[in-house]
Amino acid sequence: MYSISVVVPVFNEEGNVAELHREIKAVCEREQYDYEIIFIDDGSGDRTAEICRQLKPLKYIRMRRNFGQTAAMDAGIKAATKELIVTMDGDRQNDPDDIPGMLDYLMKEDLDVVSGWRKNRKDTFMKRFVSRGANFLRYLMVHDGIHDSGCSLKVYRRECFKGVNLYGEQHRFIPAILKIKGFSVGEVVVHHRPRTSGRTKYNWKRTFKGFVDMISVWFWNKYAARPLHLLGGMGILFMLLGGGCGLWSVLLFLEGRKMSNNIIPPILTVFFMIMGVLMFVFGLMSEILVKIYFGVHVDQSYSIKEKIENKEEAV
């Protein structure tokens, strides 16, 4: 029997939360799981909060304002108490009936993470086009080994999130972040249903933020523990260029040319030397900051307004 926490961020989903809760509950009871359902209300302005307060069993977390899906997911994951954590969207496009197969696959293959792959998506053409472009860039930069990082339906072992804090739009890159830390990641094909109620929350701003976070994950993967390798290497390159320009200036001087007519080489020498020293110093400072980062607690970027736990009454 699996022990699972189902974590679902919701935002203005009054038409979906009750039915989604019913579907999740039905699957968990059919499979006889030891389960808890956690809905995180990311500052909804409709009747989502009112409906959630009436659902049982449910852990309901309400954010003080709209902090974004990543912050809501982070809050839900931190509130989870079971051995396995299942995350999914609140728009009912993820199918709770996929959960048993994902749990079985995680156990069978002895994985730490199983990500859903929406092979046959039920989204608009433009949304699929943007998603495929983002997945291609992610493949080039992050190499997390999965096809569909944007699918929120995922299963994790609880220990994956020890010491992990999520920011920005990083919920898309959780498998990549965990793979960097040495956790094993797998993927299975899941159903994707068309949205039947509410409006999509995705727009160009979230796409842009996701791209910026992708660069952050790439940098973290390559240079987080050794920023001096990047910045120091660039500093040495600039100093070599400065040395080359200095040699050029000396040769021009030895040829008897007037420096007033050849001012560019000396200027480039000074510029490259200063940039080289600065980059190397920044690299050393970054090394110090990284050591401080790994040695202190990082504050969370959101604030929770209330927590309510509705337990189902014994029959």
C-alpha positions in Angstrom: 0.0 0.0 0.0 1.4 3.3 -1.0 1.5 6.4 1.2 1.0 9.5 -0.9 0.4 13.2 -0.7 -1.4 14.7 -3.7 -0.3 18.3 -4.0 -2.4 20.6 -6.3 -1.9 24.3 -6.7 -5.1 26.1 -7.7 -5.9 29.6 -8.9 -9.4 30.7 -9.8 -10.6 27.1 -10.4 -14.0 27.3 -8.8 -15.4 25.1 -11.6 -12.8 22.4 -11.2 -11.7 21.9 -7.6 -14.7 19.9 -6.3 -14.7 17.5 -9.2 -10.9 17.1 -9.2 -11.0 16.4 -5.4 -13.7 13.8 -6.0 -11.6 12.1 -8.7 -8.4 12.1 -6.6 -10.3 10.7 -3.6 -12.0 8.0 -5.7 -8.6 6.8 -7.1 -6.9 6.8 -3.7 -9.8 4.9 -2.0 -10.0 2.4 -4.9 -6.3 1.6 -4.7 -6.5 1.7 -0.8 -3.7 4.2 -0.5 -2.7 5.9 2.8 -3.3 9.4 1.4 -3.8 13.1 1.9 -5.0 15.7 -0.5 -3.4 19.2 -0.4 -4.9 22.1 -2.3 -2.9 25.3 -2.3 -5.0 28.4 -3.2 -2.7 30.9 -4.9 -4.7 34.0 -4.1 -7.9 33.1 -6.0 -10.5 35.9 -6.5 -13.4 33.6 -7.2 -15.3 31.0 -5.1 -12.3 28.6 -5.0 -11.6 29.2 -1.3 -15.3 28.8 -0.3 -15.6 25.5 -2.2 -12.3 24.1 -0.9 -13.3 24.8 2.8 -16.2 22.3 2.3 -14.2 19.5 0.8 -13.2 16.4 3.0 -10.6 15.1 3.4 -8.4 18.1 2.5 -5.5 20.1 3.7 -6.3 23.6 2.4 -3.5 26.2 2.2 -4.3 29.8 1.2 -1.6 32.2 0.1 -1.9 35.9 1.0 -1.8 36.8 -2.7 -0.9 35.3 -6.1 2.7 34.3 -5.8 2.7 32.0 -8.8 2.4 28.2 -9.3 6.0 27.5 -8.2 5.5 29.1 -4.9 2.2 27.4 -4.3 3.7 24.0 -5.2 6.7 24.6 -2.9 4.2 25.4 0.0 2.3 22.2 -0.7 5.3 20.0 -0.9 6.6 21.4 2.4 3.2 20.6 3.9 3.2 17.0 2.7 3.7 14.3 5.3 3.5 11.0 3.3 6.4 9.0 1.8 5.5 9.8 -1.9 4.4 13.2 -3.3 2.2 13.4 -6.4 1.9 16.9 -8.0 -0.7 17.8 -10.6 -2.5 20.9 -12.1 -5.8 22.1 -10.7 -7.5 22.5 -14.1 -8.4 18.8 -14.4 -6.4 18.4 -17.6 -4.2 15.9 -15.7 -6.0 12.6 -15.1 -5.8 11.1 -11.5 -6.3 7.7 -13.0 -2.7 7.9 -14.2 -1.4 8.0 -10.6 -1.4 4.2 -9.9 0.6 3.4 -13.0 3.2 6.1 -12.2 3.6 4.9 -8.7 4.0 1.3 -9.9 6.6 2.4 -12.5 8.6 4.4 -9.8 8.7 1.4 -7.6 9.4 -1.2 -10.3 12.3 0.8 -11.8 13.6 2.0 -8.4 13.4 5.7 -9.4 13.2 8.8 -7.3 11.1 10.8 -9.8 8.6 9.9 -12.5 7.4 12.6 -14.8 4.3 12.5 -16.9 4.6 12.9 -20.7 1.5 14.4 -22.4 2.3 12.7 -25.7 -1.2 13.6 -27.1 -1.9 17.1 -25.8 -5.3 18.7 -25.9 -4.1 22.3 -26.0 -4.3 25.0 -28.6 -1.8 24.9 -31.5 0.0 28.0 -30.2 0.4 26.6 -26.7 1.7 23.3 -28.1 4.1 25.2 -30.4 5.5 27.3 -27.6 5.8 24.3 -25.4 7.7 22.3 -28.0 10.1 25.2 -28.6 10.7 25.5 -24.8 11.3 21.7 -24.6 13.8 21.9 -27.4 15.7 24.7 -25.6 15.5 22.8 -22.4 16.9 19.7 -24.1 19.9 21.7 -25.4 20.6 23.5 -22.0 19.4 21.3 -19.2 19.5 17.6 -20.3 17.1 16.2 -17.8 16.2 13.3 -20.0 12.5 13.8 -20.3 10.2 14.9 -23.1 7.7 17.1 -21.3 9.0 19.1 -18.3 5.9 21.3 -18.4 3.6 18.4 -17.3 2.7 19.0 -13.6 1.7 15.4 -13.1 4.8 13.9 -11.4 5.6 11.5 -8.6 8.5 12.1 -6.2 10.0 10.4 -3.2 9.7 12.8 -0.3 13.4 12.9 0.4 13.9 14.5 -3.0 12.9 17.9 -1.5 15.1 17.9 1.5 16.8 21.3 1.4 15.2 22.3 -1.9 13.5 25.6 -2.3 11.6 26.5 -5.5 11.5 30.0 -7.0 10.2 31.8 -10.1 8.9 29.3 -12.6 11.2 26.5 -11.5 8.3 24.0 -11.0 8.9 23.1 -14.7 12.5 22.2 -14.0 12.2 20.2 -10.8 13.3 16.9 -12.5 16.4 18.8 -13.8 17.2 20.3 -10.4 16.9 16.9 -8.7 18.9 15.1 -11.4 21.7 17.6 -10.7 21.6 16.5 -7.1 21.9 12.8 -8.2 18.3 11.6 -8.1 17.1 9.2 -10.7 14.4 10.4 -13.1 12.0 8.4 -15.3 9.0 9.2 -17.5 5.7 7.6 -18.5 3.1 8.6 -21.0 -0.1 10.0 -19.4 -3.5 11.1 -20.5 -4.1 14.8 -21.2 -7.7 16.1 -21.1 -9.1 19.2 -22.6 -10.0 22.0 -20.2 -13.7 22.1 -19.6 -14.0 25.0 -17.1 -12.1 28.1 -16.3 -9.4 29.9 -18.3 -5.7 29.0 -18.9 -3.2 30.9 -16.8 -0.3 30.6 -19.3 0.8 33.7 -21.2 3.9 35.2 -22.8 5.1 36.5 -19.4 5.2 33.0 -17.9 7.0 31.8 -21.0 9.7 34.5 -20.7 10.1 33.9 -17.0 10.4 30.1 -17.6 13.2 30.8 -20.2 15.1 32.9 -17.7 14.7 30.2 -15.0 16.0 27.7 -17.6 19.2 29.7 -17.9 19.4 29.8 -14.1 19.1 26.0 -13.9 21.7 25.6 -16.7 24.2 27.9 -14.8 23.4 26.0 -11.5 24.1 22.7 -13.2 27.4 23.8 -14.8 28.9 26.3 -12.4 27.0 26.6 -9.1 29.7 24.8 -7.1 32.6 26.3 -9.1 31.7 29.8 -10.4 35.4 30.7 -10.5 35.8 28.2 -13.4 33.5 30.4 -15.5 34.2 33.9 -14.3 37.9 33.2 -13.6 38.3 31.6 -17.0 36.7 34.6 -18.6 39.0 36.9 -16.6 42.1 35.0 -17.8 40.8 35.2 -21.4 40.4 39.0 -21.1 43.9 39.4 -19.6 45.4 37.3 -22.4 43.6 39.6 -24.9 44.9 42.6 -23.0 48.5 41.1 -23.1 48.1 40.6 -26.9 47.0 44.2 -27.3 49.9 45.4 -25.1 52.3 43.5 -27.3 50.7 45.1 -30.4 51.2 48.6 -28.8 54.9 47.8 -28.1 55.5 46.7 -31.6 53.9 49.8 -33.0 56.1 51.9 -30.6 59.3 50.1 -31.7 58.4 50.8 -35.3 58.5 54.4 -34.5 54.9 55.1 -35.2 53.2 58.0 -33.3 50.9 56.6 -30.6 48.6 59.5 -31.2 47.8 57.9 -34.6 47.5 54.4 -33.1 45.5 55.0 -29.9 43.3 52.0 -30.2 45.8 49.2 -29.1 46.7 51.0 -25.8 43.0 51.6 -25.1 42.1 47.9 -25.8 45.1 46.9 -23.6 43.8 48.9 -20.6 40.1 47.8 -21.2 40.9 44.1 -21.4 43.2 44.1 -18.4 40.7 45.9 -16.2 37.9 43.6 -17.4 40.1 40.5 -16.8 40.9 41.6 -13.2 37.3 42.4 -12.5 36.0 39.1 -13.8 38.6 37.2 -11.8 37.7 39.1 -8.6 34.0 38.5 -9.3 34.7 34.8 -9.6 36.5 34.8 -6.2 33.6 36.7 -4.6 31.1 34.3 -6.2 33.0 31.3 -4.7 32.6 32.9 -1.2 28.9 33.6 -1.8 28.3 30.1 -2.9 29.9 28.8 0.3 27.7 31.1 2.3 24.6 30.0 0.4 25.2 26.3 1.1 25.8 27.1 4.8 22.7 29.1 5.7 19.0 28.7 5.5 17.3 30.3 2.5 14.2 32.3 3.3 11.0 31.4 1.3 9.7 33.9 -1.2 6.0 33.7 -0.3 3.6 34.1 2.7 0.8 31.8 3.8 -2.4 33.3 5.1 -4.2 30.3 6.5 -4.1 26.5 6.8 -7.2 24.4 7.2 -7.3 20.6 7.6 -10.7 19.0 7.0 -10.7 15.4 8.1 -13.3 13.0 6.9 -15.7 11.9 9.6 -15.6 8.2 10.6 -18.7 6.3 9.6 
